[in-house]
C-alpha cells in the first residue's frame, strides 16, 4: 500500500504528482501488464537478451 502524507498548505495536485511517481517506481503497473498473458520462460529470456543487446548497441553508438 502506498501512503502519501499531505503536508500543510500543499496542493492536491502536488500530492497527486508525488503519488504517481511513487506508484510508478514500485513497478505495480509493469507487473500487472506482464501477468495479463502467459509467456514461456524461454521466450522471456530470449526477449531479455534481445533488449540487452539493443541497449548495448544504443550506448555504443552514443560514445562515438
Gaussian input, Z-matrix of N, CA and C with variables (Angstrom, degrees):
# hf/3-21g

backbone

0 1
 N
 C     1     B1
 C     2     B2     1     A1
 N     3     B3     2     A2     1     D1
 C     4     B4     3     A3     2     D2
 C     5     B5     4     A4     3     D3
 N     6     B6     5     A5     4     D4
 C     7     B7     6     A6     5     D5
 C     8     B8     7     A7     6     D6
 N     9     B9     8     A8     7     D7
 C    10    B10     9     A9     8     D8
 C    11    B11    10    A10     9     D9
 N    12    B12    11    A11    10    D10
 C    13    B13    12    A12    11    D11
 C    14    B14    13    A13    12    D12
 N    15    B15    14    A14    13    D13
 C    16    B16    15    A15    14    D14
 C    17    B17    16    A16    15    D15
 N    18    B18    17    A17    16    D16
 C    19    B19    18    A18    17    D17
 C    20    B20    19    A19    18    D18
 N    21    B21    20    A20    19    D19
 C    22    B22    21    A21    20    D20
 C    23    B23    22    A22    21    D21
 N    24    B24    23    A23    22    D22
 C    25    B25    24    A24    23    D23
 C    26    B26    25    A25    24    D24
 N    27    B27    26    A26    25    D25
 C    28    B28    27    A27    26    D26
 C    29    B29    28    A28    27    D27
 N    30    B30    29    A29    28    D28
 C    31    B31    30    A30    29    D29
 C    32    B32    31    A31    30    D30
 N    33    B33    32    A32    31    D31
 C    34    B34    33    A33    32    D32
 C    35    B35    34    A34    33    D33
 N    36    B36    35    A35    34    D34
 C    37    B37    36    A36    35    D35
 C    38    B38    37    A37    36    D36
 N    39    B39    38    A38    37    D37
 C    40    B40    39    A39    38    D38
 C    41    B41    40    A40    39    D39
 N    42    B42    41    A41    40    D40
 C    43    B43    42    A42    41    D41
 C    44    B44    43    A43    42    D42
 N    45    B45    44    A44    43    D43
 C    46    B46    45    A45    44    D44
 C    47    B47    46    A46    45    D45
 N    48    B48    47    A47    46    D46
 C    49    B49    48    A48    47    D47
 C    50    B50    49    A49    48    D48
 N    51    B51    50    A50    49    D49
 C    52    B52    51    A51    50    D50
 C    53    B53    52    A52    51    D51
 N    54    B54    53    A53    52    D52
 C    55    B55    54    A54    53    D53
 C    56    B56    55    A55    54    D54
 N    57    B57    56    A56    55    D55
 C    58    B58    57    A57    56    D56
 C    59    B59    58    A58    57    D57
 N    60    B60    59    A59    58    D58
 C    61    B61    60    A60    59    D59
 C    62    B62    61    A61    60    D60
 N    63    B63    62    A62    61    D61
 C    64    B64    63    A63    62    D62
 C    65    B65    64    A64    63    D63
 N    66    B66    65    A65    64    D64
 C    67    B67    66    A66    65    D65
 C    68    B68    67    A67    66    D66
 N    69    B69    68    A68    67    D67
 C    70    B70    69    A69    68    D68
 C    71    B71    70    A70    69    D69
 N    72    B72    71    A71    70    D70
 C    73    B73    72    A72    71    D71
 C    74    B74    73    A73    72    D72
 N    75    B75    74    A74    73    D73
 C    76    B76    75    A75    74    D74
 C    77    B77    76    A76    75    D75
 N    78    B78    77    A77    76    D76
 C    79    B79    78    A78    77    D77
 C    80    B80    79    A79    78    D78
 N    81    B81    80    A80    79    D79
 C    82    B82    81    A81    80    D80
 C    83    B83    82    A82    81    D81
 N    84    B84    83    A83    82    D82
 C    85    B85    84    A84    83    D83
 C    86    B86    85    A85    84    D84
 N    87    B87    86    A86    85    D85
 C    88    B88    87    A87    86    D86
 C    89    B89    88    A88    87    D87
 N    90    B90    89    A89    88    D88
 C    91    B91    90    A90    89    D89
 C    92    B92    91    A91    90    D90
 N    93    B93    92    A92    91    D91
 C    94    B94    93    A93    92    D92
 C    95    B95    94    A94    93    D93
 N    96    B96    95    A95    94    D94
 C    97    B97    96    A96    95    D95
 C    98    B98    97    A97    96    D96
 N    99    B99    98    A98    97    D97
 C   100   B100    99    A99    98    D98
 C   101   B101   100   A100    99    D99
 N   102   B102   101   A101   100   D100
 C   103   B103   102   A102   101   D101
 C   104   B104   103   A103   102   D102
 N   105   B105   104   A104   103   D103
 C   106   B106   105   A105   104   D104
 C   107   B107   106   A106   105   D105
 N   108   B108   107   A107   106   D106
 C   109   B109   108   A108   107   D107
 C   110   B110   109   A109   108   D108
 N   111   B111   110   A110   109   D109
 C   112   B112   111   A111   110   D110
 C   113   B113   112   A112   111   D111
 N   114   B114   113   A113   112   D112
 C   115   B115   114   A114   113   D113
 C   116   B116   115   A115   114   D114
 N   117   B117   116   A116   115   D115
 C   118   B118   117   A117   116   D116
 C   119   B119   118   A118   117   D117
 N   120   B120   119   A119   118   D118
 C   121   B121   120   A120   119   D119
 C   122   B122   121   A121   120   D120
 N   123   B123   122   A122   121   D121
 C   124   B124   123   A123   122   D122
 C   125   B125   124   A124   123   D123
 N   126   B126   125   A125   124   D124
 C   127   B127   126   A126   125   D125
 C   128   B128   127   A127   126   D126
 N   129   B129   128   A128   127   D127
 C   130   B130   129   A129   128   D128
 C   131   B131   130   A130   129   D129
 N   132   B132   131   A131   130   D130
 C   133   B133   132   A132   131   D131
 C   134   B134   133   A133   132   D132
 N   135   B135   134   A134   133   D133
 C   136   B136   135   A135   134   D134
 C   137   B137   136   A136   135   D135
 N   138   B138   137   A137   136   D136
 C   139   B139   138   A138   137   D137
 C   140   B140   139   A139   138   D138
 N   141   B141   140   A140   139   D139
 C   142   B142   141   A141   140   D140
 C   143   B143   142   A142   141   D141
 N   144   B144   143   A143   142   D142
 C   145   B145   144   A144   143   D143
 C   146   B146   145   A145   144   D144
 N   147   B147   146   A146   145   D145
 C   148   B148   147   A147   146   D146
 C   149   B149   148   A148   147   D147
 N   150   B150   149   A149   148   D148
 C   151   B151   150   A150   149   D149
 C   152   B152   151   A151   150   D150
 N   153   B153   152   A152   151   D151
 C   154   B154   153   A153   152   D152
 C   155   B155   154   A154   153   D153
 N   156   B156   155   A155   154   D154
 C   157   B157   156   A156   155   D155
 C   158   B158   157   A157   156   D156
 N   159   B159   158   A158   157   D157
 C   160   B160   159   A159   158   D158
 C   161   B161   160   A160   159   D159
 N   162   B162   161   A161   160   D160
 C   163   B163   162   A162   161   D161
 C   164   B164   163   A163   162   D162
 N   165   B165   164   A164   163   D163
 C   166   B166   165   A165   164   D164
 C   167   B167   166   A166   165   D165
 N   168   B168   167   A167   166   D166
 C   169   B169   168   A168   167   D167
 C   170   B170   169   A169   168   D168
 N   171   B171   170   A170   169   D169
 C   172   B172   171   A171   170   D170
 C   173   B173   172   A172   171   D171
 N   174   B174   173   A173   172   D172
 C   175   B175   174   A174   173   D173
 C   176   B176   175   A175   174   D174
 N   177   B177   176   A176   175   D175
 C   178   B178   177   A177   176   D176
 C   179   B179   178   A178   177   D177
 N   180   B180   179   A179   178   D178
 C   181   B181   180   A180   179   D179
 C   182   B182   181   A181   180   D180
 N   183   B183   182   A182   181   D181
 C   184   B184   183   A183   182   D182
 C   185   B185   184   A184   183   D183
 N   186   B186   185   A185   184   D184
 C   187   B187   186   A186   185   D185
 C   188   B188   187   A187   186   D186
 N   189   B189   188   A188   187   D187
 C   190   B190   189   A189   188   D188
 C   191   B191   190   A190   189   D189

   B1=1.4303
   B2=1.5237
   B3=1.3091
   B4=1.4602
   B5=1.5236
   B6=1.3108
   B7=1.4647
   B8=1.5226
   B9=1.3212
   B10=1.4666
   B11=1.5217
   B12=1.3037
   B13=1.4575
   B14=1.5225
   B15=1.3247
   B16=1.4581
   B17=1.5232
   B18=1.3098
   B19=1.4539
   B20=1.5240
   B21=1.3302
   B22=1.4712
   B23=1.5260
   B24=1.3058
   B25=1.4635
   B26=1.5309
   B27=1.3232
   B28=1.4657
   B29=1.5262
   B30=1.3080
   B31=1.4527
   B32=1.5260
   B33=1.3028
   B34=1.4554
   B35=1.5264
   B36=1.3169
   B37=1.4648
   B38=1.5252
   B39=1.3263
   B40=1.4717
   B41=1.5273
   B42=1.3271
   B43=1.4637
   B44=1.5279
   B45=1.3212
   B46=1.4608
   B47=1.5243
   B48=1.3173
   B49=1.4636
   B50=1.5260
   B51=1.3386
   B52=1.4617
   B53=1.5214
   B54=1.3445
   B55=1.4629
   B56=1.5267
   B57=1.3169
   B58=1.4680
   B59=1.5218
   B60=1.3381
   B61=1.4684
   B62=1.5258
   B63=1.3353
   B64=1.4570
   B65=1.5234
   B66=1.3291
   B67=1.4541
   B68=1.5221
   B69=1.3195
   B70=1.4647
   B71=1.5241
   B72=1.3170
   B73=1.4683
   B74=1.5231
   B75=1.3281
   B76=1.4572
   B77=1.5205
   B78=1.3191
   B79=1.4530
   B80=1.5192
   B81=1.3195
   B82=1.4544
   B83=1.5263
   B84=1.3132
   B85=1.4559
   B86=1.5204
   B87=1.3123
   B88=1.4626
   B89=1.5267
   B90=1.3158
   B91=1.4582
   B92=1.5280
   B93=1.3163
   B94=1.4533
   B95=1.5219
   B96=1.3132
   B97=1.4587
   B98=1.5295
   B99=1.3064
   B100=1.4642
   B101=1.5330
   B102=1.3071
   B103=1.4660
   B104=1.5267
   B105=1.3200
   B106=1.4610
   B107=1.5242
   B108=1.3198
   B109=1.4547
   B110=1.5238
   B111=1.3374
   B112=1.4580
   B113=1.5171
   B114=1.3003
   B115=1.4599
   B116=1.5255
   B117=1.3201
   B118=1.4577
   B119=1.5333
   B120=1.3290
   B121=1.4607
   B122=1.5306
   B123=1.3331
   B124=1.4631
   B125=1.5228
   B126=1.3246
   B127=1.4705
   B128=1.5280
   B129=1.3242
   B130=1.4647
   B131=1.5304
   B132=1.3447
   B133=1.4662
   B134=1.5132
   B135=1.3341
   B136=1.4538
   B137=1.5366
   B138=1.3318
   B139=1.4681
   B140=1.5253
   B141=1.3311
   B142=1.4596
   B143=1.5232
   B144=1.3423
   B145=1.4613
   B146=1.5271
   B147=1.3463
   B148=1.4646
   B149=1.5236
   B150=1.3376
   B151=1.4611
   B152=1.5249
   B153=1.3361
   B154=1.4686
   B155=1.5319
   B156=1.3246
   B157=1.4698
   B158=1.5218
   B159=1.3129
   B160=1.4604
   B161=1.5225
   B162=1.3257
   B163=1.4687
   B164=1.5203
   B165=1.3405
   B166=1.4574
   B167=1.5194
   B168=1.3176
   B169=1.4569
   B170=1.5296
   B171=1.3122
   B172=1.4422
   B173=1.5252
   B174=1.3320
   B175=1.4619
   B176=1.5159
   B177=1.3248
   B178=1.4631
   B179=1.5201
   B180=1.3232
   B181=1.4601
   B182=1.5244
   B183=1.3280
   B184=1.4592
   B185=1.5243
   B186=1.3052
   B187=1.4717
   B188=1.5162
   B189=1.3189
   B190=1.4635
   B191=1.4806
   A1=108.76
   A2=115.46
   A3=120.72
   A4=108.51
   A5=115.41
   A6=120.51
   A7=108.48
   A8=115.17
   A9=121.70
   A10=107.49
   A11=116.83
   A12=120.99
   A13=108.30
   A14=116.44
   A15=121.10
   A16=107.77
   A17=115.40
   A18=121.10
   A19=110.14
   A20=115.87
   A21=120.00
   A22=109.69
   A23=115.91
   A24=123.93
   A25=112.85
   A26=117.61
   A27=121.21
   A28=108.45
   A29=115.87
   A30=119.04
   A31=110.69
   A32=115.03
   A33=121.08
   A34=109.65
   A35=116.86
   A36=120.74
   A37=111.64
   A38=116.63
   A39=119.79
   A40=111.09
   A41=116.22
   A42=120.03
   A43=110.13
   A44=116.72
   A45=120.93
   A46=110.85
   A47=116.45
   A48=121.08
   A49=110.53
   A50=117.19
   A51=121.00
   A52=111.08
   A53=115.95
   A54=120.41
   A55=110.63
   A56=116.98
   A57=121.08
   A58=111.08
   A59=117.15
   A60=121.04
   A61=110.57
   A62=117.03
   A63=120.74
   A64=111.06
   A65=115.94
   A66=121.67
   A67=110.86
   A68=116.18
   A69=120.68
   A70=111.12
   A71=117.28
   A72=121.60
   A73=112.62
   A74=117.38
   A75=119.67
   A76=111.92
   A77=117.92
   A78=121.23
   A79=114.03
   A80=117.43
   A81=121.69
   A82=110.66
   A83=116.98
   A84=121.06
   A85=111.28
   A86=116.69
   A87=121.34
   A88=110.55
   A89=116.16
   A90=121.65
   A91=110.81
   A92=117.04
   A93=121.56
   A94=110.86
   A95=117.39
   A96=121.34
   A97=110.85
   A98=117.05
   A99=120.54
   A100=111.22
   A101=117.44
   A102=121.15
   A103=113.78
   A104=117.92
   A105=119.21
   A106=111.95
   A107=117.62
   A108=120.54
   A109=108.54
   A110=115.21
   A111=120.05
   A112=109.91
   A113=115.29
   A114=121.50
   A115=107.46
   A116=115.28
   A117=119.24
   A118=109.31
   A119=117.19
   A120=120.11
   A121=112.80
   A122=117.33
   A123=119.39
   A124=111.08
   A125=116.89
   A126=121.08
   A127=109.67
   A128=116.74
   A129=120.52
   A130=110.63
   A131=117.13
   A132=120.58
   A133=110.97
   A134=116.38
   A135=120.87
   A136=110.93
   A137=115.95
   A138=119.89
   A139=111.16
   A140=116.40
   A141=120.45
   A142=110.33
   A143=117.33
   A144=121.19
   A145=110.94
   A146=116.31
   A147=120.18
   A148=110.77
   A149=116.15
   A150=120.20
   A151=111.13
   A152=116.61
   A153=121.16
   A154=110.30
   A155=117.42
   A156=121.04
   A157=109.71
   A158=116.71
   A159=120.96
   A160=111.22
   A161=116.55
   A162=120.24
   A163=111.31
   A164=117.24
   A165=120.24
   A166=111.00
   A167=116.84
   A168=120.61
   A169=110.66
   A170=116.70
   A171=121.39
   A172=110.73
   A173=116.86
   A174=120.74
   A175=111.80
   A176=117.35
   A177=120.71
   A178=110.31
   A179=116.58
   A180=120.57
   A181=111.70
   A182=117.89
   A183=121.37
   A184=111.90
   A185=117.44
   A186=121.14
   A187=113.06
   A188=118.55
   A189=119.93
   A190=113.56
   D1=133.51
   D2=-179.76
   D3=-94.75
   D4=128.18
   D5=-179.85
   D6=-116.94
   D7=128.23
   D8=177.38
   D9=-119.69
   D10=119.31
   D11=176.18
   D12=-88.64
   D13=118.39
   D14=179.12
   D15=-81.03
   D16=124.32
   D17=-178.18
   D18=-79.47
   D19=163.66
   D20=176.99
   D21=-63.17
   D22=140.32
   D23=178.64
   D24=59.07
   D25=25.91
   D26=177.12
   D27=-99.62
   D28=133.99
   D29=-179.29
   D30=-72.83
   D31=157.53
   D32=-179.97
   D33=-66.26
   D34=-33.77
   D35=179.99
   D36=-61.37
   D37=-43.14
   D38=179.37
   D39=-66.84
   D40=-40.21
   D41=179.12
   D42=-65.24
   D43=-39.61
   D44=178.13
   D45=-65.47
   D46=-38.36
   D47=177.84
   D48=-63.48
   D49=-42.26
   D50=177.48
   D51=-64.05
   D52=-39.55
   D53=178.25
   D54=-62.46
   D55=-44.73
   D56=-179.29
   D57=-62.09
   D58=-41.20
   D59=178.33
   D60=-63.04
   D61=-46.10
   D62=179.69
   D63=-62.65
   D64=-41.32
   D65=-179.51
   D66=-63.76
   D67=-40.69
   D68=179.82
   D69=-67.25
   D70=-37.85
   D71=-178.99
   D72=-68.03
   D73=-29.24
   D74=-178.90
   D75=-69.79
   D76=-26.11
   D77=177.72
   D78=81.09
   D79=18.83
   D80=-178.43
   D81=-65.34
   D82=-44.89
   D83=-177.77
   D84=-65.92
   D85=-39.72
   D86=178.09
   D87=-62.97
   D88=-42.82
   D89=179.38
   D90=-66.46
   D91=-38.72
   D92=178.81
   D93=-63.14
   D94=-43.60
   D95=178.78
   D96=-65.70
   D97=-35.70
   D98=179.50
   D99=-68.41
   D100=-28.71
   D101=-177.88
   D102=-88.30
   D103=-1.51
   D104=-177.96
   D105=-69.08
   D106=-25.34
   D107=177.25
   D108=-143.72
   D109=155.59
   D110=-178.99
   D111=-84.40
   D112=136.96
   D113=177.61
   D114=-127.82
   D115=128.58
   D116=-179.49
   D117=-60.71
   D118=145.69
   D119=-179.89
   D120=-58.76
   D121=-36.24
   D122=179.76
   D123=-65.34
   D124=-37.73
   D125=178.94
   D126=-68.96
   D127=-39.96
   D128=179.44
   D129=-63.06
   D130=-42.89
   D131=178.56
   D132=-63.43
   D133=-41.50
   D134=-179.27
   D135=-62.85
   D136=-43.70
   D137=178.76
   D138=-65.05
   D139=-37.80
   D140=179.59
   D141=-65.11
   D142=-41.17
   D143=177.83
   D144=-64.78
   D145=-42.13
   D146=178.73
   D147=-61.64
   D148=-40.93
   D149=178.68
   D150=-64.14
   D151=-40.44
   D152=179.88
   D153=-65.62
   D154=-42.00
   D155=178.62
   D156=-63.07
   D157=-43.21
   D158=179.41
   D159=-60.82
   D160=-44.26
   D161=-179.81
   D162=-64.55
   D163=-40.44
   D164=178.24
   D165=-62.43
   D166=-43.17
   D167=179.25
   D168=-65.37
   D169=-38.18
   D170=-179.46
   D171=-64.25
   D172=-45.15
   D173=-179.62
   D174=-73.05
   D175=-29.88
   D176=177.98
   D177=-67.16
   D178=-37.28
   D179=178.82
   D180=-70.62
   D181=-31.45
   D182=179.71
   D183=-69.59
   D184=-29.98
   D185=-175.08
   D186=-77.19
   D187=-17.68
   D188=-179.36
   D189=-83.92

